[in-house]
Amino acid sequence: MRMFNMRMVNTLKASVLLLALMAVAELSAAGLQRAIAQTAPDPTPTAPTPTPAPSPTPTPTPTPSPTPTPTPTPTPTPAPTPTPTPAPAPAPAPTPAPAPTPSPNAAPRALW
């Protein structure tokens, strides 16, 4: 009489392999995070750069220039509109070729 069922043994093997794979993935992720943290720039703040003080002299305001009076422009006469030519009629759509009939001796095709 067998002590263990083979299906149960195979399920146990698959579970152990999956657990080992998950552990390796977890360790890889932790190592990757550690490597990223080591290569990241140092978050300690540096000395602030001094901002330049505003200049004490006021900026002069521009004086408005007098606006000249606009001269009226003559309106152009519209050109005569050309008469549109009728577009040629579209060509009729070609009829599709009939699908080839499969041979009765042909191998069956895969569905995926």
PENOR-V515045 format. One line per field, one symbol per residue. burial: + if it has 16 or more other C-alpha atoms within 10 Angstrom, else -. A space follows every 10 residues. Layout:
burial = ???
This chain:
burial = ---------- ---------- ---------- ---------- ---------- ---------- ---------- ---------- ---------- ---------- ---------- --
